[in-house]
């Protein structure tokens, strides 16, 4: 959802000629990508932790 909002900002910034809005959208895109990657890593780490628990039982 965050990436969609960021892309919309970039699009509106281009149409209106607002460099500030376009730049803000690009920054939001990067933040959203980083947040998504961190979440993916966290889920993988939890999965690994769970697999180790099941192996010891």
N, C-alpha and C positions, 0 to 999 in steps of 0.2 A: 504494500500500500504506500509506503514511504517513497519507493522508487517512482511510482506512478505520479505522485504529487510533485516530486522533483522534476520529472520529465515535463509535466504540465507547466511548471515555472519556467523552464528553459524555453519551451515552445512559445509561451505568452511573451516572454522577454524578447525573443527574436521578432515576433510579429509587431510588438509595440516599439521595438528599438531600445528597450530598457536594458542596458548592459548590466546594471546592478541586479535586476531580477534574473537575468540569464545566468550570471555568475553565482547567485544564491542557489539557483536550481542545480547547477553543476556541483556545488559544494554539498548540497543535500543528497545528490545521487551518490557521491563518494561515501558520505556518512552512512547511507542506507546499505551500500554494498559491504562496508566494514562491519556494520551491525549484523548483517546476514551471515557473514563468514564466521564471526565470533559465536553466533548462535549455533551454527553447524558444528564448529569445533567442540562447543560445550556438550551438545547432544552426543557426539561421537565419544567424548571422554566419559560421559555417564554410561553409555553402552558398554564401553570397555570395562568400567568399574563393575557393572552388573555381571558381565561375563566372568570376571575373576571370582566374584562371590559364588556364582553357580558352580564353578569348577572345583571349589574347595569343599562344597557340601557333601 
